[in-house]
Structure formats: C-alpha cells, structure tokens
Amino acid sequence: MEKPLYEEMFRLEGTHWWFVGRRKVLFALLRQYLKKLRPDVSRPSICDIGTGCGLNLAELSREYDVTGMDVSDEAIAFCRQRGGKVIKGRLPDSVPFSAGSFDAVLLLDVLEHVEQDQEALTSASRIIDDGGLVIATVPAYPRLWTKRDDFHGHRRRYTRREFAKVIREAGLRVVLLTYFNTILFLPAAATRLAQRVTRTDRYGPDLALPGRHINRLLTGAFSLERFILPRTALPFGLSLLCVARKPLSAPDTSRETRF
C-alpha cells in the first residue's frame, strides 16, 4: 500500500463508520470464540498480521497480550506513534515468530495483498498453538473491482468458493464462513458498479468522514452485524469473513473445542 493510504487510515480509523463498525463486529467474534477456545486463559495471546496503523493493537491490548506484524516501514512507524508492539515481517517467507507462539492470529484484509495467499495463510497458522484460532477477512466479489482496489494494492477480490478453498488448503477447519458488511451492501455495491460504468472511480485516497449524525447512523447499522453473525452466516456483503481453527496435532481429540 502507498503512504497516502496509511495517512488516510491513521486519520480516519478512530472515527469513520467503516473502521469503527468493522472493529465492533470482528472484536465481538474474537471475544466469543476465544472464550470457548481458551476459557482458562485470562489474557490470550494474539498476533495481528498486517496491523496497518495500529489502532487495532491499541484496542486489543485492553483485553489481550497482542503483538503486531507488518511489512511496511510506514505502517510500523504509525503503529509506534500509538504505542503498539509491532515487529517487521512478511508473509509467507519472513515471519519472525516461532511455531505455536499465539492463541489466535488476525489477518484482517491482508490475504488480498499477497500473491501466494494460501502459502501466506499456511505460514500464519504455523505460529498458532494447536487448536488455536484464525480470523481472516477479504474483500468480496471480483465484479466490484474499482481503482480503489488498485490503490490499496489488492491482487484480487474473492468469491466465497475461492476463499473457502484457500482456508481448506491451508489445513484449517472452518468454524464460520460468511459475508459481512451486508446491511450497507446494496448502496455501496451500486455506487461501485456505477463508478465502473461511468468511469468516475479514481486512483487515490477517497474516504471522507461524513457528518456526525450520518456517521453515527452508518456505524450503528454496520455494527449490528455483531449480533447476527454468532447465530447465522449472511448471504452477501462487501467482505468475506472466516473464523477457522488449527487442528490438534495429537491423535486424542478430547481437547478439541466444539463450536
């Protein structure tokens, strides 16, 4: 990703409805599944891979022992402005953690940036303890591609089938596979398609903070999904979300957590 994108993220991720609503959804799922997976651990260990500008690290550190990893010097500098613990590394071939170091790994809008996405996920899962958790998100629907995807450094948007294949081939067991950002899907998808048809999409930063009341309304609408996803998968949305578990290596499966 380019430096202007990190600057945009650093400026907006604390207040913009997309960032705030997304955190509420993902952190609620993380909390739910870690309680089932590690009920006796007071502060589970988490690695946030591709941690961006570090607000996730700051928020997660209230409940977890969290470490970030990113390949970008710009991202690491922004993370350190927020006091986050972050180490430079790259998927799939330069991950600076030993096997089984963490209870969970987050890959939030990361795999679409990596040429070897299945190898990257396999490498990330190596640093999770047996039975540990992976939460990964990717952008959905190749037909929604715009120049903003180019600006973000995306290599692909995923179909549900493609994403499921990557998860399975990385040796992980799917717990939940769903679309999300569903409630706001129709207007956002219509805007993206219209931009493609009219050629009005542009390469460069384009996020702006809406007015306070609109921003609050959109945040509330997006974050409602944290109450839906624990009960049912959603049939469409701007993004795909997978909660997956690393299988136990021991033949005795009595320790496995059933979700």
N, C-alpha and C positions, 0 to 999 in steps of 0.2 A: 504494500500500500504506500501511497505517496504522503509526504509530510503534510500537505494541506488537509488531508483526510484525518490524520491524527489530531491536528489542531482543531478541526471541526468537532471531532469526537470529544476531545478534552473540554471543549467549551460547552457542549450540549448534553453530555451523558448524565449529568446530575439532575437535569430538569426536563428534557424533551420527553414527550409522552412515549415514544418508541422505546427508548432506553429504559425509562422507569417502569413501564408496563412489562417489558421483557424480563427485567430483573425480578419483579414480583412473581411472575409465572415460574421462571426457572428455579429461583431460590426456594419457592414453596415445594416444588417437586424434589429438589435436592434434600430438603429437610425431611420430607415424608419418607423417602426411600432410605436415607441414611439411618433414620430411627429404626427401621425394620432390619437393616443390614448390620448395623453396629450399635445395638441397644445398650451395650455396656461401656461404650467409649464416650467419655464426656466431651472431648474435642477431637472429632475425626480429622485426619489429615487430608488435605485436598491440594491438587495441583491444577491451576488454571493455565492451560496451554493456549498461547495466543492471547495474552491477557489485555492487549490493547493499551489503554491509557491509565489503567489501574484502579478505576472506581470499584470494579468487582472485587478486587483484592481488599480494598478498604472495608467494603460492606461485609464480605465473607469473614474477615478476621474477627468480627464480633462474636462469631459462633464456632469458628474452626481454626485449626492450625493450617494456614494457607500459604502456598508459595506459587509465584507466577513464573512462566517461561515465555519468552518471546524472541524472535529472530531479529527484530528491528531495534536499532540503537535509539531511534526517535521514540518508539513506544516505551522502551526501558527508561529513558530519561523522564518521560511524562509520569510513568509509574512511580519513580523515585521522588518526584515532586509531591506525590500523595503519601509517601512513606511506605510504599509497598515493598515486600520482599520479592525480588524478581531476578531471575538468572537467564543469561543468554543461552539459547539453544535453538535447534532447528529439527523439524520433522522431515523425513523419518530417521536421518542418519547421525544426528548430533544431539542426543537427549542426555543432559548432564545429571541424571538421577539413576540410582541403582534399582534393580528389579524389586518389586514389592514394597516400594517406599511409601505409598499413599493408599488411603482407603477409597479415594474417588479421584477421577480426572474429569475436568470440564474441557470440552472442545466446542466453544460457542462461536459459530460462524468462522471456522478455521479450515475445515477439510476442502471447501471450495477453492481455497487459495493454493492448494498443494497438488502438484502434478500427480504424484503417486499417493492417492488418497487412502487406498486400502493398506498400503505399506505404512503410511503415517499413523493410521488408527491401530494397526498391529503394534507399532513401536510405542505408542502412547499407552496401550493396555499392558505392556510389559512392566511398567513402573507401578501398577496397581497390585495390591495384595490379592491373593486368590479369593474369589468371592466378592471382590470389590466392584465399584460402580463406575460406569461411564455415562455422562450426559453430553450429547452432541447435538448441535443444530446446524442446519444448512439452508440456503435459500431454495425455494421450490419453483417448479415449472420452468423449463427452458424457454417456453414461449414468452415469458415475462422479461426476457433479457433486454436491458437497455444500456446506454452508455455509462450509466452509473455503475453497472456491474464491471465494466472495463476500468473505471476509475478506482473501484475497490480492489482491483487485482484479482477478480474472480476468474477461475478457469472454467467453471460450469455452474449451472443451476441443476437441481436434481429432480427426477421423478421419485415417487415413493418406492417403486421397484428397484431403481438404481441404488438408492440409499440403503435399503434393506440388504441388498447384495453385498455392499461394502461392509456393513456390520457383520453379516454372517461370515464372510471370507476372512475377516479379522479374528475369527474364533470367539466372538462374543455371543451371549444369549440375550435376545431381545426381551425386555420386560414391557416396554411401552414404545410403540412406533406410531406417531400421529403427526398430522399437520397442526400448526398453531398460527397465531395472528389471523384467526378465522373471522372474528366478528367484524373486523375492518377490511376484510379481503376484497369485497366487491368494489368499493370505491377506489382502493389502491390499485387493484388489477386493471380496472377500467382506465385509470389515469396512465398507467404504464403502457397499455396497449394503444391508447390514443397518442401518446408521445411517439411510439414507434411508427404509427401510420402517418402522422403529421410531421415526423422528423424534427420534433421540438425537444426531444431528450438531449441532454448535453453532458459533455465530459467535464467533471469537476464537482466541487462541493456544492450541494444544493439543499441541504437541510436548513430549515429556519424554525425558530421557536414560535408556535402560534400564540395568539392571545391567551391570557391566563385562564379564562373560563373554558375556551376550546381545548387548551392543553390538558386541563383537569378532566374534561369530559372524555377525551381520547385515552388518557391514562387509565381512567376507570373502566372504559369499555374493554381495552386490551387486557387489563389485569384481571377481569372477571374470569378469564380462562383458567386461572389457578384453581378455581372451584370446580371446573368442568373436567379438566384433564385427569385428575385422580380417579374419576368414575368412568370415563369413556374417551376413546380416541375421536378426534374431529376429522371430518371427511375431506376438508380442503383448507387452504390457508396459504399465506405468503411464505411460510417457512415450514420445514420439517424438523421434528424433534424425536430423538431416540434416547430412551433410558435403557441401558444394557448392563449386563453383569458378566464379569470374568469368571469362567467356570473354576470350580475347585480342582486342583491337580490330584488330590488324594482320591483313591477309589471309594472311600467311605463318604457318602453324600449326606450323612445325617446332619452335617453342619450347614448345609445349604439353606438359605433363606427363601421361603416361598412367598411370592408377592401375589 
